[in-house]
């Protein structure tokens, strides 16, 4: 492939801009001017050469989503859609309508509801009593959008083996929500979700393939060429698969995996992966699929009130969240993983959870010695002021999801207070402290659309809140970052976070020919317009994998000479 007439942002400090790219097979062989690449075409062009005219459009390295639940996201595309339900009645009606067209006995999964969108007087958590009458023939196991709280109907609890619901036990590191009589309402948080999860039926290989293909197409449409897939714990894994690595490997061997993936196994199973990779000639991956990372949890989520803080929540003054795993278990696991030479990703939301993760990393580094680990903390949403420099000193990468800032920012102050929110989703504080960042989406929780993530990081204007009529707010504006920083964190920063900066993340000779063409220059448009920029084409390995239709502009970019808007 040869790309000509591009407005190319290479991602390289030495030569940040170019006009043209030449590729052989799946690798970039030349980056430079049109005349440079045209001279190469004079001597090397053949019948199989694809000439791509960028027509002056903005060309960037392929986006890398550094935190995604890929297969679950693909499944969600065909599940009941509750994320934008605006009222309690709409929530119930959508479940009723979806159940009406499902086979008897089929589990209803997904959902991604968000009760903070509902009118204030309805803003309570749902219960099984709401949905039992509209789902008499289908077990229901649906989640709040962040995936740390699920709702089961009565049939699902019965299929989980409970005829007498009063016998459902409490679970350490989780919550069984109960009514005034001590009966479970159907809501389960964090580790308590393990009560129902093991009883959700396995998905078939065809269903897995369909989920991967749907997710891949969705990502290609948004310029994403690589993903870092984070597997859920085995006890509460997505319906149908206890081993996402096997699912990805199977798809890859059968030619069904089109996107590039780095797959992290759950920390509870780290020894299984260690033993496998220790075998003579063990396969660790290739350009399409890589293994070698482990993901674990310190705490839960902000939306479920299970993120772990030093101080209590404003609206629950006797409760500050909780750990999902004990500090001793996390230390033991992380030290073993590090000794085995594998990479560690640790989920931490609250300030105390982040502090604890850093303490464990520091202890393991002291005991095992310094090396190029590239430890990550996933989310790193709320960080104590004294801990930003510890990220840098320990070489810990902040794997963050900017879209959460504009989503959770609608209501975070109401449960944390204004002062604590100053260090919430603190991208600028990380940058100022010299901490490397990798941006991602956390899809299925948030859309895998990097342009929305860049807009969120640069502008931080909160999403509209359902029935609220007030104008959107800018959430902690002092934590905004530049377009340059946001774009870097979705490309070269994300590649660096998994030791792939030598083959991905920038447009350079010797790297994979993965790039996207946008309809606007991100450095030229008004910042407020970034969310309206569209991906026109996506290239992976020198092959066109997505080509969209020209988009009708509904918002003007603010450039008088813009080729699209003028």
C-alpha positions in Angstrom: 0.0 0.0 0.0 1.0 3.6 -0.6 -0.8 6.5 1.1 -0.4 9.9 -0.6 -1.6 13.4 0.0 -2.0 13.0 3.7 -1.8 15.5 6.6 0.0 12.9 8.7 0.7 13.2 12.4 3.3 10.6 12.9 3.6 10.6 16.7 7.4 10.9 16.4 9.1 14.0 18.0 11.9 13.9 15.4 9.6 14.2 12.4 6.0 14.9 13.6 4.5 15.5 10.1 4.6 13.8 6.7 2.6 13.6 3.5 3.0 10.0 2.4 3.5 6.4 3.7 4.8 3.3 1.8 4.1 -0.2 3.1 5.2 -3.7 2.1 3.2 -6.5 3.5 2.1 -5.4 6.9 5.1 -3.1 7.7 5.9 0.6 7.0 8.9 0.9 4.8 8.9 4.7 4.1 7.5 7.9 5.6 8.0 11.2 3.9 6.9 13.4 1.1 4.7 12.6 -1.9 7.6 12.8 -4.2 9.6 10.3 -2.1 6.9 7.7 -2.2 6.0 8.4 -5.9 9.6 7.7 -6.8 9.4 4.4 -4.9 6.2 3.5 -6.8 8.0 4.2 -10.1 10.3 1.2 -9.4 8.3 -1.0 -7.1 4.6 -0.7 -8.1 2.9 -3.8 -9.3 -0.7 -5.0 -9.9 -1.2 -5.7 -6.2 -0.2 -2.2 -5.0 -3.0 -0.3 -3.5 -2.8 3.5 -3.8 -4.8 5.3 -1.1 -5.4 9.0 -1.7 -5.9 10.7 1.7 -7.1 14.0 0.0 -5.4 16.2 2.6 -7.2 14.5 5.5 -5.7 14.0 8.9 -3.8 10.7 9.3 -2.8 9.3 12.6 -1.4 6.0 14.0 -4.1 3.4 14.7 -5.7 4.0 18.1 -4.9 1.5 20.8 -7.6 0.9 23.4 -5.6 0.0 26.5 -8.5 -1.2 28.6 -11.4 -3.1 27.1 -13.6 -6.0 27.8 -13.8 -7.0 24.2 -15.9 -10.1 24.0 -18.4 -8.8 26.6 -18.6 -5.6 24.6 -19.4 -7.5 21.5 -22.1 -9.5 23.3 -23.7 -6.2 24.6 -24.3 -5.1 21.0 -27.1 -7.7 20.8 -28.3 -7.7 24.4 -31.1 -5.7 26.0 -30.2 -2.0 25.8 -30.8 -0.1 29.0 -27.9 2.4 29.1 -30.0 5.3 27.9 -33.3 4.4 29.6 -34.5 7.7 31.1 -37.1 6.4 33.7 -37.9 3.5 35.9 -40.9 2.6 33.6 -38.7 2.8 30.5 -36.2 0.5 32.2 -38.9 -2.1 32.9 -40.6 -1.7 29.5 -37.4 -2.4 27.6 -36.8 -5.5 29.6 -40.4 -6.6 28.9 -40.1 -5.9 25.2 -36.8 -7.8 24.9 -38.0 -10.8 26.9 -41.1 -11.0 24.7 -38.9 -12.1 21.7 -36.6 -14.4 23.5 -36.9 -18.2 23.7 -38.4 -19.6 26.9 -35.5 -20.2 29.4 -32.9 -18.1 27.6 -31.0 -15.9 30.0 -31.3 -12.1 29.6 -27.8 -10.6 30.1 -26.0 -7.3 29.7 -28.2 -4.2 30.0 -25.7 -1.6 31.3 -28.4 0.5 33.1 -27.7 3.8 34.7 -30.2 4.9 37.3 -28.5 8.3 37.7 -30.3 9.3 34.4 -33.7 8.9 35.9 -35.7 11.7 37.5 -34.5 12.5 41.0 -37.7 11.1 42.6 -37.1 7.8 40.8 -33.4 7.6 41.4 -33.4 4.4 43.4 -31.7 1.1 42.7 -33.9 -1.5 40.9 -35.1 -4.7 42.5 -36.2 -8.1 41.2 -39.8 -7.1 42.2 -39.7 -4.5 39.4 -39.1 -7.1 36.6 -40.4 -10.5 37.9 -43.8 -10.0 36.2 -42.4 -9.1 32.8 -39.8 -11.9 32.8 -41.7 -15.0 34.0 -40.0 -17.4 31.6 -36.5 -15.9 31.4 -33.8 -15.7 34.0 -32.4 -12.2 34.2 -28.8 -11.2 35.1 -28.2 -7.6 34.1 -25.6 -5.2 35.2 -25.3 -1.5 36.1 -23.1 0.2 33.5 -19.8 -0.1 35.3 -20.2 -3.9 35.8 -19.7 -4.0 39.6 -23.4 -4.4 40.4 -25.9 -6.9 38.9 -29.7 -7.4 39.2 -31.1 -10.9 39.2 -34.8 -11.7 38.9 -36.4 -14.4 41.0 -36.1 -17.0 38.3 -32.4 -16.5 38.1 -32.0 -16.9 41.9 -34.0 -20.1 41.7 -31.8 -21.4 38.9 -28.8 -20.5 41.1 -30.1 -23.1 43.5 -32.0 -21.0 46.1 -35.5 -22.0 46.9 -35.3 -20.1 50.2 -33.8 -16.7 49.5 -33.1 -16.1 53.2 -30.3 -18.7 52.9 -28.4 -16.6 50.4 -25.2 -15.8 52.3 -23.3 -12.6 52.7 -19.9 -12.5 50.9 -16.6 -10.9 52.0 -15.6 -8.2 49.5 -19.1 -7.9 48.2 -22.6 -7.0 49.1 -26.0 -8.8 48.9 -28.4 -5.9 49.0 -31.3 -6.7 51.3 -34.7 -5.1 52.1 -36.0 -4.1 55.5 -36.9 -7.8 56.2 -33.5 -9.1 55.3 -34.6 -10.6 52.0 -32.3 -10.1 49.0 -33.6 -7.5 46.6 -31.9 -9.1 43.6 -28.9 -6.7 43.6 -25.4 -8.1 44.1 -22.2 -6.1 44.2 -18.6 -7.2 43.5 -17.7 -10.6 45.1 -21.3 -11.2 45.9 -22.0 -11.5 42.2 -20.3 -14.9 42.4 -23.5 -16.3 43.9 -25.2 -16.2 40.5 -22.4 -16.0 37.9 -21.4 -19.7 37.9 -25.0 -20.6 36.9 -25.1 -18.5 33.8 -24.9 -20.9 30.8 -21.8 -21.2 28.7 -21.7 -19.4 25.3 -21.1 -21.5 22.2 -18.1 -21.0 19.9 -20.4 -19.5 17.3 -21.7 -16.9 19.8 -18.1 -16.1 20.8 -17.2 -15.7 17.1 -20.2 -13.4 16.5 -19.2 -11.3 19.6 -15.6 -10.9 18.4 -16.6 -10.0 14.9 -19.2 -7.5 16.0 -16.7 -5.9 18.4 -14.0 -5.8 15.8 -16.1 -4.1 13.3 -17.2 -1.5 15.9 -13.6 -0.8 16.8 -12.5 -0.5 13.2 -15.3 2.0 12.6 -13.7 4.1 15.3 -10.1 3.8 14.2 -9.0 1.3 16.8 -6.5 -1.3 15.5 -5.2 -2.8 18.8 -6.8 -3.6 22.1 -5.7 -4.6 25.6 -8.4 -7.1 26.6 -8.8 -7.5 30.4 -10.4 -10.8 31.4 -12.8 -10.9 34.4 -12.2 -13.1 37.4 -13.0 -16.7 36.7 -15.8 -16.8 39.3 -17.6 -13.8 37.7 -16.4 -14.1 34.2 -18.6 -13.1 31.3 -21.4 -15.6 30.5 -20.0 -18.5 28.7 -16.3 -18.4 29.0 -14.0 -19.2 31.9 -10.8 -18.7 29.8 -10.8 -15.7 27.4 -7.2 -16.6 26.3 -8.5 -19.9 24.8 -11.3 -18.0 23.1 -9.0 -15.5 21.5 -6.5 -18.3 20.5 -9.2 -20.3 18.9 -10.5 -17.4 16.9 -6.9 -16.6 15.8 -6.1 -20.1 14.7 -9.3 -20.2 12.6 -8.5 -16.8 11.0 -11.5 -15.1 12.8 -9.4 -12.6 14.9 -8.9 -9.5 12.7 -7.9 -7.0 15.3 -4.6 -7.0 17.3 -5.0 -8.1 20.9 -3.0 -8.3 24.1 -5.0 -10.5 26.5 -4.6 -10.3 30.3 -5.6 -13.3 32.3 -7.3 -13.0 35.8 -5.0 -12.8 38.8 -6.7 -15.8 40.4 -5.4 -18.0 37.5 -1.9 -16.5 37.2 -0.1 -19.7 38.0 -1.9 -21.5 35.1 -0.5 -19.0 32.7 2.9 -19.0 34.3 3.1 -22.8 34.0 2.0 -22.7 30.4 4.5 -20.1 29.4 7.3 -21.9 31.2 6.9 -25.0 28.9 9.7 -25.5 26.3 8.7 -23.7 23.1 5.7 -22.1 24.7 3.7 -19.8 22.4 3.6 -16.2 23.7 2.0 -14.6 20.7 2.6 -12.9 17.4 1.7 -9.6 15.7 -2.0 -10.4 16.0 -2.3 -11.9 19.5 0.0 -11.6 22.6 -0.1 -13.1 26.1 1.8 -12.4 29.2 -0.2 -10.0 31.4 -2.3 -10.6 34.5 -5.1 -8.4 35.8 -6.3 -8.1 39.4 -8.5 -6.0 41.7 -8.1 -3.9 44.8 -11.6 -2.5 45.1 -14.9 -2.1 43.3 -16.4 0.9 41.5 -17.6 4.5 42.3 -21.1 4.0 40.9 -21.7 1.0 43.1 -20.2 2.7 46.2 -17.6 -0.1 46.5 -14.5 2.0 45.5 -12.2 2.1 48.6 -11.4 5.5 50.1 -9.6 6.8 53.1 -12.7 8.8 54.1 -16.3 7.8 53.9 -18.7 8.6 51.1 -20.7 11.8 51.7 -24.0 10.1 51.4 -23.0 7.0 53.5 -20.9 8.6 56.3 -20.1 5.3 58.0 -18.9 3.6 54.9 -15.7 4.2 52.8 -15.9 1.2 50.3 -14.1 -2.1 50.5 -11.4 -4.3 49.2 -12.3 -7.0 46.7 -9.1 -9.0 47.5 -7.0 -8.8 50.7 -3.7 -7.0 50.7 -1.9 -10.2 51.6 -3.4 -12.1 48.7 -2.5 -9.2 46.3 1.0 -9.1 47.6 1.5 -12.8 47.3 0.1 -12.9 43.7 1.9 -9.9 42.5 5.2 -11.0 43.8 4.8 -14.4 42.1 3.7 -12.8 38.8 6.7 -10.5 38.9 9.1 -13.3 39.7 7.7 -15.2 36.7 8.4 -12.2 34.4 4.8 -11.4 33.6 3.2 -8.0 33.5 0.7 -6.8 36.2 -2.4 -4.7 35.7 -4.2 -3.8 39.0 -7.7 -2.2 39.1 -7.8 0.6 41.7 -10.5 3.3 41.9 -10.5 4.9 45.3 -7.6 6.8 46.8 -7.0 4.2 49.5 -7.1 1.4 46.8 -4.5 3.3 44.7 -2.3 3.9 47.8 -2.5 0.2 48.6 -1.6 -0.9 45.1 1.4 1.4 45.1 2.5 0.1 48.5 2.4 -3.5 47.2 4.3 -2.5 44.0 6.9 -0.7 46.1 7.4 -3.7 48.4 7.7 -6.2 45.5 10.2 -3.9 43.7 12.3 -3.6 46.9 12.3 -7.4 47.3 12.7 -8.4 43.6 14.9 -5.5 42.5 14.4 -2.9 39.8 13.7 -3.8 36.2 11.6 -2.6 33.2 8.3 -3.9 34.5 5.8 -1.4 33.2 3.3 -2.1 36.0 -0.1 -0.5 35.4 -2.8 0.7 37.7 -6.1 0.4 35.8 -8.5 3.4 36.2 -6.4 5.3 38.9 -9.5 7.5 39.3 -9.0 9.0 42.7 -5.4 9.5 43.9 -4.1 11.1 47.1 -1.9 14.2 46.3 1.1 12.6 47.9 0.9 9.5 45.6 1.2 11.1 42.2 5.0 11.2 42.4 5.0 7.6 43.6 3.6 6.5 40.3 6.6 8.1 38.6 9.2 6.9 41.0 7.9 3.3 40.8 7.5 3.5 37.0 3.8 2.7 37.3 1.7 3.6 34.3 -1.7 5.2 34.8 -4.1 3.3 32.5 -7.0 5.7 32.5 -10.3 6.0 30.7 -11.2 9.7 30.0 -14.8 9.1 29.2 -15.5 8.1 32.8 -14.6 11.7 33.9 -17.4 13.2 31.9 -19.8 10.5 32.8 -19.1 10.1 36.6 -18.4 13.8 36.8 -22.2 14.4 36.6 -22.6 13.1 40.1 -19.2 12.4 41.7 -19.2 15.5 43.8 -22.5 14.5 45.4 -20.9 11.4 46.9 -17.3 12.5 47.3 -17.5 16.3 48.0 -15.8 19.1 46.0 -12.4 18.9 47.7 -11.9 15.2 47.0 -12.9 15.6 43.4 -10.0 17.9 42.7 -7.8 14.7 42.4 -10.5 12.8 40.4 -9.5 11.6 36.9 -6.4 13.7 37.4 -4.9 13.5 34.0 -3.1 16.9 34.2 -1.7 16.0 37.7 -0.3 12.7 36.2 1.2 14.6 33.4 2.8 17.3 35.6 4.2 14.5 37.8 5.9 12.9 34.8 3.7 9.8 35.0 3.1 7.9 31.7 -0.5 7.4 30.8 -2.3 4.9 28.5 -5.8 5.8 27.5 -8.6 3.3 26.9 -12.4 3.0 27.0 -13.4 0.3 29.5 -15.9 -0.9 27.0 -18.6 -2.4 27.6 -18.8 0.3 30.4 -18.1 3.2 28.0 -18.0 3.4 24.2 -14.8 2.2 22.5 -14.6 5.6 20.6 -11.2 7.2 21.1 -12.3 10.5 19.7 -14.9 10.7 22.5 -12.1 9.9 24.9 -9.9 12.6 23.5 -12.7 15.1 23.7 -13.3 14.1 27.3 -9.7 14.5 28.3 -9.3 17.9 26.6 -12.7 19.5 27.4 -14.1 17.5 30.4 -17.6 18.7 29.7 -20.0 16.3 31.5 -22.6 14.4 29.7 -26.2 15.6 29.9 -28.1 13.9 32.7 -31.3 12.4 31.4 -34.1 14.5 32.8 -31.9 17.3 34.1 -32.3 20.6 32.1 -29.2 22.4 33.4 -26.3 23.0 31.1 -23.4 20.5 31.1 -20.6 21.4 33.5 -16.9 21.2 33.0 -15.7 18.7 35.6 -12.5 19.9 37.4 -11.2 22.0 34.4 -7.7 22.2 35.9 -7.3 18.5 35.0 -7.7 19.0 31.3 -4.9 18.0 29.0 -3.8 19.0 25.5 -4.9 17.3 22.3 -1.2 16.3 21.8 -1.1 14.6 25.2 -4.5 12.8 24.7 -3.6 11.6 21.2 -0.2 10.4 22.4 -1.8 8.5 25.3 -4.1 6.7 22.8 -1.2 5.7 20.5 2.4 5.6 21.6 1.7 5.9 25.3 -0.7 2.9 25.1 1.9 0.9 23.0 4.6 1.7 25.6 2.4 0.5 28.4 2.8 -3.1 27.1 6.3 -3.0 25.7 5.1 -2.5 22.1 6.4 1.0 21.3 9.0 -0.5 18.9 6.2 -1.9 16.6 3.2 0.2 17.3 1.9 3.6 18.4 3.5 5.9 15.8 3.9 6.0 12.0 7.6 5.1 11.4 9.7 2.9 9.3 9.8 -0.6 10.7 6.5 -0.4 12.5 3.2 -2.1 11.7 1.2 -0.3 9.0 -1.8 0.5 11.3 -3.3 4.0 10.9 -6.6 5.9 10.6 -7.8 8.8 8.4 -10.0 11.4 10.1 -12.2 14.0 8.5 -10.7 16.8 10.5 -7.3 17.8 11.9 -7.6 17.4 15.7 -5.1 20.2 16.2 -7.1 22.7 14.0 -10.7 22.3 15.1 -12.2 23.9 18.1 -11.8 21.7 21.1 -15.5 21.5 21.6 -15.8 20.0 18.1 -13.5 17.0 18.7 -16.4 14.7 19.6 -17.9 15.4 16.2 -14.8 14.3 14.2 -15.3 11.1 12.3 -13.1 8.2 11.2 -13.2 7.9 7.4 -10.9 5.0 6.9 -9.0 2.5 9.0 -5.9 0.5 7.8 -4.5 -2.5 9.6 -1.3 -4.2 8.4 -1.4 -2.2 5.1 -4.9 -3.3 4.3 -8.1 -1.2 4.3 -10.4 -2.7 7.0 -12.9 0.1 7.3 -14.2 2.7 4.8 -17.1 4.9 5.9 -19.4 7.0 4.0 -19.0 10.8 3.9 -20.6 12.3 7.0 -23.2 15.1 6.9 -22.0 17.9 9.2 -24.4 18.9 11.9 -21.9 21.1 13.7 -19.4 23.5 12.1 -15.8 22.9 13.1 -15.0 26.6 13.2 -12.4 26.6 10.4 -13.2 28.9 7.6 -11.3 26.9 5.0 -12.3 23.5 6.2 -12.6 21.0 3.3 -15.6 19.3 5.0 -17.5 22.2 6.7 -16.9 25.2 4.3 
